[in-house]
Structure formats: C-alpha cells, structure tokens
C-alpha cells in the first residue's frame, strides 16, 4: 500500500471530481508516524491491513448519513454536542495528536483555505471541527497543544476529545477508517463536510487538497437550497454564488461581476434597438385621412 508523501503535488482545481477510485485511495490512505497509541482504540488486531476497495466503499456509503448527537469535550474543557453545531455546515477532520505528518498537513491545508473561504462565504457561515481519534491520548490538553503547535487559532475552529466508544460510533457515521499499526495508526486521510442538519454531504480525500474541493460543497449547502420567495438576503446569496470564481494563479476565490456587466450591456443594446425600431415604425405607419 503506497502512502501519500508530504512532498507530493498539491492537487489543482482541474483535479477535482475526475480521479479514479484507485488514485483516490492511494492519496487518502496514509501511513502515519509512530506513537504510544492504545492498541484497542479500534476494533481489529494491530496486524490489520488495508482493504482499499472496502475503505472507499465504507467512506462513500456514509454520504447522506445523519451523524449522531455525540458528546465531546473541547480544548477548554467545555461540553460540546453535535446538535450544538447544527444550523450551518461543519467541516470535520479526525486526527491524532502524536501524528507527525499526515494530520498536521490536513490541518494546515484547511487553515490555508479557511481565510479565503470565510471572505467568500461569511465569517460565521460554517464551523471547522478537529477531533482526536486516539481516545486514550488525545485529551483536551493534548488537543489544545496540537492547535497551538500548528498555529490554528480561528474562533470558529473547535478541537474536541471524546471517549473510545464515542469515537468508534462517530467513525462509523462518517465512514472514517483507522486502526493501530506499527507506525502508530493507519487511517483514511479524509475530511468530511456536514450539511446544516448534520448529515454527511461530501467526503474529501488526501492530505493536501485544493480550495474548490472544500469551498464548492460549502457554497452548495449555503446558497444552493430552495429559493426563498421575496427574500432579499436569499437573492444576494444567489448572486454571490453565481459571481464567485476560483483563481488558480492566486489560489483564492474572487467575485467576478463581468457576466452581469455583459448582461446589462446586452439589455441596454436590445432596449436601444427596440426604441429605434418602434420609432421607425411610428414614423412610417399609415395615417388615416380625415373624413
């Protein structure tokens, strides 16, 4: 099973949505650094090996699944339930704090995208949650240290811990595959996007991924729902959705109103031509003689 090295090419916008299943799993199934992880953290022996097809099938089967209302503790010791996060999209990554490569890369990839995503979608439009799946070791203190070491300080980014049973059930809901190995843990390099109701909307694979792979699902959730009649805010949202384009050179989203400018110019041109035609017709129309 080939790992995905940190030096591998970061995928660009044209990579989104076309990769064959084998390539997706090659980039998603990551060998991670050794740790003193509890060998019982996941069902199955430590000698368990990857079944790539089964891992992808399990992950994809989770799309559309409702995530349970599990209880977590954040890095400040406060209780957080999944129900508390509903009402807006949630980006979830599962990591373990002793990881030296894959998990930090996933976290830094999200951090790199976060600024432009919030500029585009709104500062409080979605929540990011990182959950430690090594329940025996990923305590609130360790999660807080991980966030500090990685320089992750966004107010809408939560770092959560839970007991082993909760992690196992959450992993089942998300289709997230992990198990102890001589390297520490082998796990799926997976980032999951939940919709407003806490259902799995999109799975993103790989340690490093492009901004559109994360932002497009969020746009779809936030702006792609049913029209709200006579709702000015809804109309503005849809205009924003229509006008945002990804600039691969700058690796950022930007607003592009050129299509509306073109439509306005076209509308003015049609109006002018119509006026000219009507005036010409008016001048040449037959007139009735007086009796």
C-alpha positions in Angstrom: 0.0 0.0 0.0 1.6 3.2 -1.1 1.5 6.2 1.2 1.0 9.8 0.2 4.1 11.8 1.0 4.1 15.4 2.1 6.2 16.3 -0.9 3.5 15.1 -3.3 2.0 17.6 -5.7 -0.8 19.6 -4.3 -3.9 19.0 -6.4 -5.2 21.8 -8.5 -8.8 22.8 -9.4 -8.7 20.5 -12.5 -8.1 17.5 -10.3 -11.5 17.8 -8.6 -14.0 15.1 -9.4 -12.2 13.0 -12.0 -9.8 10.8 -10.1 -10.3 7.1 -10.4 -11.0 5.2 -7.2 -7.5 3.6 -7.0 -5.8 7.0 -7.2 -8.2 8.5 -4.6 -7.4 5.7 -2.2 -3.6 5.9 -2.9 -3.7 9.6 -1.8 -6.2 9.1 1.0 -4.8 6.1 2.9 -1.9 7.4 4.8 0.8 5.8 6.9 1.4 7.9 9.9 4.2 8.4 12.5 4.6 6.1 15.4 3.0 6.8 18.7 2.3 5.1 22.0 -1.3 4.6 20.9 -3.6 2.2 22.7 -3.9 -0.9 20.5 -7.5 -1.3 21.5 -8.6 2.1 20.1 -10.3 0.5 17.2 -11.8 -3.0 16.8 -9.5 -5.4 15.0 -6.0 -6.6 15.6 -2.9 -4.5 15.2 -1.9 -6.6 12.2 -5.0 -5.5 10.3 -4.2 -4.5 6.7 -5.9 -2.1 4.3 -8.6 -3.2 2.0 -8.6 -0.2 -0.3 -11.9 -1.0 -2.1 -13.7 -1.7 1.2 -12.3 1.5 2.8 -13.5 3.7 -0.1 -16.9 1.9 -0.2 -17.4 2.5 3.5 -16.5 6.1 3.3 -18.7 6.8 0.3 -21.6 4.9 1.9 -21.6 7.4 4.7 -22.7 10.2 2.3 -26.3 11.3 3.2 -26.0 9.6 6.7 -27.1 11.5 9.8 -24.3 11.9 12.4 -25.4 11.1 15.9 -25.7 13.6 18.7 -22.5 12.7 20.4 -20.9 14.4 23.4 -17.4 15.8 23.2 -15.2 18.0 25.4 -13.4 20.9 23.8 -9.8 22.0 24.4 -11.0 24.3 27.2 -12.9 21.6 29.0 -16.4 22.6 27.9 -19.0 20.1 26.8 -20.0 20.2 23.1 -22.7 18.1 21.4 -23.1 17.5 17.7 -26.5 19.1 18.0 -24.9 22.4 19.1 -23.1 22.6 15.7 -26.2 22.2 13.6 -27.7 25.2 11.7 -24.7 25.7 9.5 -22.2 23.5 7.6 -19.5 21.7 9.6 -16.0 20.7 8.3 -14.8 17.7 10.3 -11.3 16.2 10.3 -10.2 13.3 12.5 -6.6 13.4 13.6 -4.4 12.0 16.4 -2.1 14.4 18.1 1.1 12.3 18.0 1.0 12.2 14.2 4.0 13.9 12.7 3.0 14.2 9.0 -0.5 13.4 7.7 -2.6 15.0 10.4 -0.7 18.3 10.6 -0.7 18.5 6.8 -4.5 18.1 6.7 -4.9 20.7 9.4 -2.6 23.2 7.6 -4.4 22.6 4.3 -7.7 23.5 6.0 -6.0 26.6 7.6 -4.7 27.7 4.2 -8.2 27.6 2.7 -10.0 29.0 5.7 -9.3 32.7 5.1 -10.5 32.9 1.5 -13.5 30.6 2.3 -14.6 32.9 5.1 -14.1 36.0 3.0 -16.3 34.4 0.3 -18.9 32.8 2.4 -19.0 34.9 5.5 -17.0 34.9 8.8 -19.5 32.7 10.7 -21.0 30.8 7.8 -19.5 27.4 8.7 -17.7 25.7 11.6 -14.5 23.7 11.5 -14.1 20.8 14.0 -10.9 18.7 14.6 -11.5 15.6 16.7 -8.8 13.4 18.2 -9.5 9.8 17.4 -6.8 8.3 19.7 -9.1 8.4 22.7 -6.6 7.2 25.2 -4.2 10.1 24.4 -6.0 12.9 22.6 -7.1 14.7 25.8 -8.3 18.3 25.8 -4.9 19.3 26.9 -3.2 17.5 24.0 -5.7 18.9 21.5 -5.0 22.4 22.8 -1.3 21.8 22.5 -1.8 20.5 18.9 -3.7 23.6 17.9 -1.1 25.8 19.4 1.8 24.0 17.8 0.1 24.2 14.4 -0.8 27.9 14.8 -4.6 27.2 14.5 -6.5 29.8 16.4 -9.6 30.6 14.4 -12.6 31.3 16.7 -14.8 29.1 14.6 -12.4 26.1 14.8 -13.1 23.6 17.6 -10.7 21.0 18.9 -12.6 18.1 20.5 -11.9 15.0 22.5 -14.2 12.0 23.3 -14.2 8.5 24.9 -13.4 5.4 22.8 -17.0 4.4 22.3 -18.0 7.8 21.0 -15.1 7.9 18.6 -15.9 4.4 17.3 -19.6 5.4 16.7 -18.6 8.7 15.1 -16.1 7.0 12.8 -18.9 4.6 11.7 -21.2 7.5 11.0 -18.5 9.3 9.0 -17.2 6.2 7.2 -13.8 7.0 8.7 -11.4 4.0 8.7 -8.5 3.8 11.2 -6.7 1.1 13.2 -3.4 0.7 15.2 -0.3 -0.3 13.3 3.4 -0.5 13.9 3.6 3.1 12.7 1.0 4.3 15.3 -2.2 4.4 13.3 -3.1 3.8 9.7 -6.1 5.9 8.8 -8.0 7.3 5.9 -6.9 10.9 5.1 -10.5 12.1 5.0 -12.1 15.5 5.6 -15.9 15.4 5.8 -18.4 18.2 5.2 -21.7 18.0 7.0 -24.8 20.0 5.9 -26.9 22.2 8.2 -28.8 19.2 9.6 -25.7 17.2 10.5 -25.8 14.8 7.5 -22.7 13.8 5.6 -22.7 15.9 2.4 -19.2 15.5 0.9 -16.0 13.4 1.5 -12.7 15.0 0.6 -9.7 12.7 0.3 -5.9 13.3 0.6 -3.6 15.2 2.9 -3.5 18.3 0.7 -6.4 19.3 -1.4 -7.4 22.4 -3.4 -9.7 25.2 -2.2 -12.6 24.3 -4.6 -12.8 20.8 -3.1 -13.7 22.3 0.2 -15.4 25.6 -0.8 -17.7 24.2 -3.5 -19.6 21.9 -1.2 -20.0 24.7 1.3 -21.3 27.0 -1.4 -23.8 24.4 -2.5 -25.0 23.9 1.1 -25.2 27.6 1.9 -26.5 29.0 -1.4 -27.8 26.1 -3.3 -31.0 25.4 -1.4 -34.6 26.1 -2.5 -35.4 29.7 -3.4 -36.8 31.9 -0.7 -39.6 34.0 -2.3 -39.2 37.7 -1.9 -36.2 37.2 0.3 -33.6 39.9 -0.5 -30.9 38.1 1.5 -31.6 34.9 -0.4 -31.3 36.8 -3.7 -28.0 38.4 -2.6 -26.7 34.9 -1.7 -27.5 33.5 -5.1 -25.9 36.5 -6.8 -22.7 35.8 -4.7 -22.9 32.2 -5.6 -23.2 33.0 -9.3 -20.4 35.5 -9.3 -17.7 33.7 -7.4 -14.9 32.1 -9.4 -11.7 30.4 -8.4 -8.4 32.0 -9.5 -5.8 29.1 -9.6 -3.0 31.5 -10.0 -3.7 33.3 -6.7 -5.2 30.1 -5.2 -8.1 32.2 -4.0 -11.8 32.8 -4.8 -12.9 36.2 -6.1 -16.0 37.9 -7.2 -16.5 38.3 -10.9 -19.4 40.5 -11.9 -18.4 40.7 -15.6 -21.2 38.4 -16.7 -23.7 40.8 -15.1 -22.0 43.8 -16.8 -22.2 41.9 -20.1 -25.9 41.2 -19.5 -26.5 44.8 -18.6 -24.8 46.0 -21.8 -26.8 43.4 -23.8 -30.1 44.6 -22.2 -29.3 48.2 -22.9 -28.4 47.4 -26.5 -31.6 45.4 -27.0 -33.6 48.3 -25.5 -31.9 50.9 -27.8 -32.6 48.8 -30.8 -36.2 48.3 -29.8 -36.7 52.0 -29.3 -35.2 52.7 -32.8 -37.4 50.0 -34.4 -40.6 51.4 -32.7 -39.8 55.0 -33.6 -39.1 54.0 -37.2 -42.4 52.1 -37.3 -44.2 55.0 -35.8 -42.9 57.4 -38.4 -43.7 55.2 -41.3 -47.1 53.9 -40.1 -50.1 54.6 -42.4 -52.2 57.5 -41.3 -55.9 57.8 -41.8 -57.3 60.6 -43.9 -59.8 62.9 -42.3 -63.4 62.3 -43.5 
